[in-house]
Amino acid sequence: MDKFFIIVFAEENNLQYDANGNLVTGDSYYREYNELNQLVRIRNGNVSTGQILEEFTWHPTGERTPISHLLNTLHHFHQKLLA
């Protein structure tokens, strides 16, 4: 009879939250929030000076939009105005 063993390795994270309960760091990313507790920036690493990986803006309806998407839209609009 064959016996199978399953070995599971778990990585321990030291997750850190701000006073409002927002996840800030501890998983190799650093998150920044606005005054409404909406995610606005994700940085590489566990420090506030890490490279910015993503930035977001928020529409009044609560829809999150990546700023890179917003900048591309503005660029295309500007190009149409110049044409």
C-alpha positions in Angstrom: 0.0 0.0 0.0 1.4 3.4 -1.0 1.4 6.2 1.5 1.3 9.8 0.4 2.4 12.7 2.6 1.4 16.3 2.0 3.8 18.9 3.3 2.6 22.5 3.5 4.8 25.4 4.1 3.2 28.6 5.3 4.9 32.0 5.2 4.3 34.2 8.2 3.3 37.7 7.4 3.4 40.6 9.9 0.5 42.5 8.6 0.1 46.0 9.8 -3.1 48.1 9.8 -3.7 51.8 10.4 -6.1 53.2 13.0 -9.0 52.8 10.6 -8.4 49.1 10.0 -6.9 49.5 6.5 -4.1 47.1 5.6 -0.9 49.2 5.2 2.0 46.8 4.9 3.4 43.4 5.8 3.0 41.5 2.6 5.8 43.3 0.5 3.5 46.2 -0.4 2.8 49.5 1.2 -0.6 51.0 0.8 -1.8 54.6 1.1 -5.3 55.8 1.7 -7.1 59.1 1.4 -9.3 60.8 4.1 -12.2 58.6 3.0 -10.2 55.4 3.6 -10.1 54.7 -0.1 -6.9 53.1 -1.5 -5.0 55.7 -3.5 -1.4 54.3 -3.9 0.4 51.0 -3.7 4.2 50.9 -3.3 6.7 48.2 -3.7 8.2 47.0 -0.5 7.1 47.6 3.1 8.1 51.2 3.3 6.4 54.5 2.3 9.3 55.4 0.1 9.1 52.4 -2.2 8.5 52.6 -5.9 4.9 53.4 -6.8 3.4 50.4 -8.5 -0.2 51.7 -8.9 -2.1 54.9 -8.2 -5.9 55.4 -8.1 -8.4 58.2 -8.2 -12.0 57.9 -7.1 -15.1 59.0 -8.9 -17.8 60.5 -6.6 -20.0 57.4 -7.3 -17.3 55.3 -5.6 -15.7 53.8 -8.7 -11.9 53.4 -8.4 -9.9 54.3 -11.6 -6.2 53.6 -12.1 -4.4 57.0 -12.7 -2.5 55.4 -15.5 -5.8 54.8 -17.3 -6.9 58.3 -16.5 -3.6 59.8 -17.9 -3.9 57.7 -21.1 -7.5 59.0 -21.6 -6.4 62.6 -21.1 -3.5 62.0 -23.5 -5.8 60.6 -26.2 -8.3 63.5 -25.7 -5.4 66.0 -26.0 -4.2 64.4 -29.2 -7.6 64.7 -30.7 -7.7 68.4 -29.8 -4.4 68.9 -31.6 -5.4 67.0 -34.7 
